[in-house]
C-alpha cells in the first residue's frame, strides 16, 4: 500500500519532527484501532496509519519496529481533581461528586485543525514553485512556494472545529466513595463516563484528598485529636458532667476538680488501624468571672459557712483542728 502523502495521512505538515510523528500516530491508532472502533472503515484506516508511519521512517532511514501498539489506557492523560474533606467525613466516610469538562480531538480533522483532503495551492497553481522576475522581465528564476512548502498542495483550516483541532467540550460527572480513614494526600483512581457522538467513553480520573482546617480540633499524625474546651469554673469545682464534642458527636464527660487534661478513648481519627481510632485529648479551661455579683458573693459566703461548720467531713475536721490550734496560739500571745 502506497500513499501519496504520509504526512497528510497522519494530519501533519511535511517535515514534522519525529516526536510529532509519533504522537500523531499514537493518537490516531488509539482512535481507529478495531478493538476500540466499531466502524467498518476502522481496519482500513489503521492500515493506512501504520503505512504512513512506515513510509516516513523509511524516508528518514529509521528502523521500523516489527510491532507497534497503540497507546494503552494507562498511557492516556489522567485528569486530576481535589476534594476537601472535614474531619467528621474522615471518621464516617462519605460519597462526593466531581464534575468537569473534557475536550477531545475533532473527528473531522483527527485533531490536526486542518482539512484531511489537501487542495491545489492557490499561490503556485499546484507546481510547488513560483517564478521570480529578475532585472529583465524576460529573465526569471524559480523559487519554492512558501505557501505549500513546495508540495503544490495545501490544507485549509478545518471548518468543523474552526481550525482548533478540538471538538466541543463534553461534560462528565462521577460519584467518588471515600472510605473512613482518608488522609491528606491520598490518591483515588476512579472512572467517569463522557457521552460521545455514538457511545460513552471511559475517562480516567485521579482524585486527591485534602483536609479542611477544623474550628476546634487539631489532628496529630497518629489520628489523635486535641481540643481546648472552656468550661464553667464552678461546674469544674463541683465535678459536674459536661458534653464534649467529638467527630462522632457530643459525648458525656465528668469534670474532676484539679484536673485539666482528659482523654476520651477511640474518639479520634481512624488512622492507626481500621479496627481502632486514635484518642481525643480534651484540655479544659475553667472560666470564672472577674468580679462576683452580689448573688454570687452571698452564695459563696453560704458555702464557706456550711463547709466550716461541718465536722463530719475531712475538710470540716481539718478546718476545726486548725481553728483550735490558731485560737490556742492567739491565747498564748495575749
Buried (B, 14 or more C-beta within 10 A) or exposed (E): EEBEBBBBBBBBBBEBEEEBBBBBBBBBBBBBBEEEBEEEEBEEBBEBBBBBBBBBBEEEEEEEEEEBEBBEEEEEEEBEBEBEBBBBBBBEBBEBEBEBEBEBBBEBBBBBBBBEEBEEBEBBEBBBBBEEEEEEEEEEEEEEBEBBBBBBBBBEBBEBBEBBBBBEEBEBEBEBEBEBBBBEEBEBEBEBEBEEEEEEBEBBBEBBBEBEEBEEBEBBEEBBBBBEBEBBBBBBBEEEEBEBBBBEEEBEBEBEEEEBEBEBEBBBBBBBEEEEBBBBBBEBEBEEEEEEEEEEEEEEEEEEEEEEEBEEEEEBEEBEEEEEEEEEEEEEEE
